[in-house]
């Protein structure tokens, strides 16, 4: 280890931990990252890599929109290294009710200076002829894009390591009340601060943390270049994404730069079993084929699952633990971890270094949950 006593010890080397290592090391802090697998594994590797502005509430919109600006700056130098594509998102409206929802969304995004355009049925089919007949239209959000998350996480971590950050392969067994961290092999570390960025595993280290795993399935096809051009998401996705219980599927299709198609999405509570569940996968694929019928004849090469870290109110948990000095948190991002990773890291770094950030940090603080305020180390 390059530093026996780092300023910040980050637990977790996924996209959130890697982004935080990058942001903190850029400010001159000595950083050590502990990752039990490889950088960019876990939920980062399982995710679709969609960089999407979401506007379910003001805080989500502020975080995702700022983070997309940071992503565009980050990938600009070497977009191919991230497998970046600025494909945009089309929110597909099945009927007049969903078109009304699309118009509300368009108004919100436009008011925040984000480029988008309403599509009538004719315009929708001009852009995406593989969609089933009879859809009402949709909303095109131009600035959205996609990356291959494990590569981006590795690039962030490489930047941090180049500045002197240390990457330790190990499993954290315990975070003590005195701020020390005990690894599974008995090693005890004494950092200035501890930042828990371990996704759905974070609650195992901080039991009062109100984060639960939400399982998702993803499938990827063989190469079908030009089948779709944009990320396609049904407007019903929002209802599914923030359901607090129950199993659900939603149409979410993504054109990878390789010509392959990524197919999502599903959500399940109450399980941490990583096995692909054939009934859930079949349900998800059937639902996707109701929007793009030709999908039913495509060759699916691989299926996998991941566990999203879900908070009770749908917003990530970013900032200092209100009752345990020196303990910081960056978790609970659910399906927006890739999108919001860079802004999350800037919020953490700004708070740790006493700087102002581009957006207020208050909505994401752990102190908004009473069980966090009354916890004991």
ChimeraX attribute file (.defattr): number of C-alpha atoms within 10 A of each C-alpha:
attribute: neighborCount
match mode: 1-to-1
recipient: residues
	/A:1	10
	/A:2	12
	/A:3	13
	/A:4	10
	/A:5	16
	/A:6	22
	/A:7	19
	/A:8	26
	/A:9	28
	/A:10	28
	/A:11	29
	/A:12	30
	/A:13	31
	/A:14	31
	/A:15	35
	/A:16	30
	/A:17	31
	/A:18	30
	/A:19	28
	/A:20	32
	/A:21	33
	/A:22	27
	/A:23	24
	/A:24	24
	/A:25	23
	/A:26	16
	/A:27	12
	/A:28	12
	/A:29	18
	/A:30	23
	/A:31	28
	/A:32	29
	/A:33	29
	/A:34	22
	/A:35	22
	/A:36	18
	/A:37	14
	/A:38	15
	/A:39	28
	/A:40	26
	/A:41	20
	/A:42	23
	/A:43	26
	/A:44	26
	/A:45	19
	/A:46	20
	/A:47	25
	/A:48	25
	/A:49	25
	/A:50	25
	/A:51	29
	/A:52	24
	/A:53	25
	/A:54	19
	/A:55	17
	/A:56	13
	/A:57	10
	/A:58	11
	/A:59	19
	/A:60	19
	/A:61	18
	/A:62	19
	/A:63	29
	/A:64	25
	/A:65	26
	/A:66	18
	/A:67	24
	/A:68	23
	/A:69	13
	/A:70	18
	/A:71	23
	/A:72	17
	/A:73	10
	/A:74	16
	/A:75	17
	/A:76	12
	/A:77	9
	/A:78	10
	/A:79	14
	/A:80	13
	/A:81	13
	/A:82	20
	/A:83	18
	/A:84	24
	/A:85	20
	/A:86	17
	/A:87	23
	/A:88	21
	/A:89	27
	/A:90	27
	/A:91	26
	/A:92	28
	/A:93	25
	/A:94	20
	/A:95	13
	/A:96	12
	/A:97	10
	/A:98	19
	/A:99	23
	/A:100	13
	/A:101	16
	/A:102	23
	/A:103	16
	/A:104	12
	/A:105	20
	/A:106	21
	/A:107	15
	/A:108	16
	/A:109	20
	/A:110	14
	/A:111	10
	/A:112	12
	/A:113	9
	/A:114	17
	/A:115	14
	/A:116	20
	/A:117	18
	/A:118	20
	/A:119	23
	/A:120	15
	/A:121	17
	/A:122	13
	/A:123	13
	/A:124	21
	/A:125	16
	/A:126	10
	/A:127	15
	/A:128	18
	/A:129	15
	/A:130	15
	/A:131	20
	/A:132	15
	/A:133	13
	/A:134	9
	/A:135	19
	/A:136	18
	/A:137	24
	/A:138	31
	/A:139	24
	/A:140	24
	/A:141	25
	/A:142	17
	/A:143	19
	/A:144	25
	/A:145	24
	/A:146	26
	/A:147	25
	/A:148	22
	/A:149	27
	/A:150	23
	/A:151	18
	/A:152	27
	/A:153	26
	/A:154	21
	/A:155	21
	/A:156	23
	/A:157	27
	/A:158	18
	/A:159	18
	/A:160	26
	/A:161	18
	/A:162	11
	/A:163	18
	/A:164	18
	/A:165	28
	/A:166	21
	/A:167	22
	/A:168	14
	/A:169	14
	/A:170	18
	/A:171	16
	/A:172	20
	/A:173	16
	/A:174	16
	/A:175	20
	/A:176	15
	/A:177	13
	/A:178	12
	/A:179	19
	/A:180	18
	/A:181	21
	/A:182	17
	/A:183	16
	/A:184	13
	/A:185	10
	/A:186	10
	/A:187	11
	/A:188	16
	/A:189	17
	/A:190	18
	/A:191	22
	/A:192	16
	/A:193	21
	/A:194	25
	/A:195	26
	/A:196	24
	/A:197	26
	/A:198	28
	/A:199	30
	/A:200	24
	/A:201	19
	/A:202	22
	/A:203	19
	/A:204	13
	/A:205	16
	/A:206	19
	/A:207	12
	/A:208	17
	/A:209	21
	/A:210	20
	/A:211	25
	/A:212	23
	/A:213	23
	/A:214	24
	/A:215	23
	/A:216	27
	/A:217	26
	/A:218	22
	/A:219	20
	/A:220	21
	/A:221	18
	/A:222	15
	/A:223	18
	/A:224	15
	/A:225	14
	/A:226	14
	/A:227	17
	/A:228	22
	/A:229	18
	/A:230	25
	/A:231	26
	/A:232	25
	/A:233	24
	/A:234	19
	/A:235	22
	/A:236	17
	/A:237	18
	/A:238	14
	/A:239	10
	/A:240	19
	/A:241	17
	/A:242	16
	/A:243	14
	/A:244	15
	/A:245	12
	/A:246	10
	/A:247	16
	/A:248	19
	/A:249	24
	/A:250	24
	/A:251	25
	/A:252	24
	/A:253	24
	/A:254	25
	/A:255	24
	/A:256	28
	/A:257	18
	/A:258	11
	/A:259	17
	/A:260	20
	/A:261	25
	/A:262	22
	/A:263	26
	/A:264	25
	/A:265	26
	/A:266	25
	/A:267	25
	/A:268	21
	/A:269	19
	/A:270	12
	/A:271	11
	/A:272	15
	/A:273	11
	/A:274	13
	/A:275	11
	/A:276	15
	/A:277	13
	/A:278	11
	/A:279	9
	/A:280	19
	/A:281	23
	/A:282	11
	/A:283	15
	/A:284	24
	/A:285	23
	/A:286	17
	/A:287	18
	/A:288	24
	/A:289	17
	/A:290	14
	/A:291	22
	/A:292	21
	/A:293	16
	/A:294	14
	/A:295	20
	/A:296	13
	/A:297	8
	/A:298	13
	/A:299	12
	/A:300	18
	/A:301	11
	/A:302	11
	/A:303	18
	/A:304	16
	/A:305	23
	/A:306	23
	/A:307	28
	/A:308	30
	/A:309	27
	/A:310	27
	/A:311	21
	/A:312	13
	/A:313	12
	/A:314	20
	/A:315	20
	/A:316	28
	/A:317	28
	/A:318	27
	/A:319	25
	/A:320	22
	/A:321	21
	/A:322	21
	/A:323	16
	/A:324	18
	/A:325	14
	/A:326	18
	/A:327	25
	/A:328	25
	/A:329	24
	/A:330	30
	/A:331	32
	/A:332	31
	/A:333	25
	/A:334	25
	/A:335	23
	/A:336	25
	/A:337	27
	/A:338	32
	/A:339	30
	/A:340	28
	/A:341	28
	/A:342	27
	/A:343	27
	/A:344	30
	/A:345	24
	/A:346	23
	/A:347	26
	/A:348	24
	/A:349	24
	/A:350	19
	/A:351	16
	/A:352	15
	/A:353	12
	/A:354	9
	/A:355	12
	/A:356	13
	/A:357	14
	/A:358	13
	/A:359	14
	/A:360	12
	/A:361	18
	/A:362	12
	/A:363	17
	/A:364	20
	/A:365	19
	/A:366	25
	/A:367	19
	/A:368	13
	/A:369	16
	/A:370	12
	/A:371	16
	/A:372	19
	/A:373	15
	/A:374	12
	/A:375	15
	/A:376	11
	/A:377	13
